[in-house]
Amino acid sequence: MGLKKSHKRITIEELRKFEGLENITDEEAEENIIALEKLSVIMFELWKQDQAVKSKKKAQ
Protein backbone atom coordinates (compact mmCIF):
# COMPACT_ATOMS: atom_id res chain seq x y z
CA MET A 1 0.00 0.00 0.00
CA GLY A 2 1.43 3.33 -1.04
CA LEU A 3 0.81 6.53 0.78
CA LYS A 4 -1.03 9.17 -1.17
CA LYS A 5 0.44 12.62 -0.75
CA SER A 6 -1.94 15.51 -0.87
CA HIS A 7 -0.84 18.84 -2.21
CA LYS A 8 -2.38 22.00 -0.88
CA ARG A 9 -2.69 25.05 -3.10
CA ILE A 10 -2.06 28.38 -1.39
CA THR A 11 -5.17 30.51 -1.23
CA ILE A 12 -5.50 34.15 -2.23
CA GLU A 13 -6.02 35.02 1.44
CA GLU A 14 -2.83 33.17 2.45
CA LEU A 15 -0.85 34.87 -0.31
CA ARG A 16 -2.03 38.29 0.87
CA LYS A 17 -0.52 37.62 4.30
CA PHE A 18 2.96 38.09 2.83
CA GLU A 19 4.51 41.52 3.17
CA GLY A 20 4.03 43.56 0.01
CA LEU A 21 1.17 41.39 -1.28
CA GLU A 22 -1.55 42.64 1.03
CA ASN A 23 -3.30 44.75 -1.61
CA ILE A 24 -2.97 42.71 -4.79
CA THR A 25 -6.11 42.05 -6.77
CA ASP A 26 -7.69 38.60 -7.00
CA GLU A 27 -6.46 38.36 -10.60
CA GLU A 28 -2.89 39.26 -9.63
CA ALA A 29 -3.03 36.80 -6.75
CA GLU A 30 -4.22 34.00 -9.04
CA GLU A 31 -1.41 34.76 -11.51
CA ASN A 32 1.10 34.65 -8.67
CA ILE A 33 -0.29 31.38 -7.35
CA ILE A 34 -0.01 29.79 -10.80
CA ALA A 35 3.58 31.04 -11.11
CA LEU A 36 4.43 29.61 -7.69
CA GLU A 37 2.94 26.24 -8.65
CA LYS A 38 5.00 26.15 -11.84
CA LEU A 39 8.15 27.10 -9.95
CA SER A 40 7.44 24.42 -7.36
CA VAL A 41 7.12 21.75 -10.05
CA ILE A 42 10.39 22.85 -11.67
CA MET A 43 12.24 22.86 -8.35
CA PHE A 44 10.84 19.44 -7.42
CA GLU A 45 11.86 17.94 -10.78
CA LEU A 46 15.38 19.35 -10.40
CA TRP A 47 15.59 17.94 -6.89
CA LYS A 48 14.48 14.50 -8.13
CA GLN A 49 17.13 14.58 -10.86
CA ASP A 50 19.77 15.55 -8.30
CA GLN A 51 18.72 12.70 -6.02
CA ALA A 52 18.93 10.23 -8.92
CA VAL A 53 22.45 11.41 -9.77
CA LYS A 54 23.53 11.11 -6.14
CA SER A 55 22.08 7.59 -5.93
CA LYS A 56 23.93 6.51 -9.06
CA LYS A 57 27.21 7.90 -7.69
CA LYS A 58 26.72 6.05 -4.41
CA ALA A 59 26.04 2.80 -6.26
CA GLN A 60 29.29 3.01 -8.20
HELIX and SHEET records of a PDB file:
HELIX    1   1 ILE A   12  LEU A   15  1                                   4    
HELIX    2   2 ASP A   26  ALA A   59  1                                  34    
END                                                                             
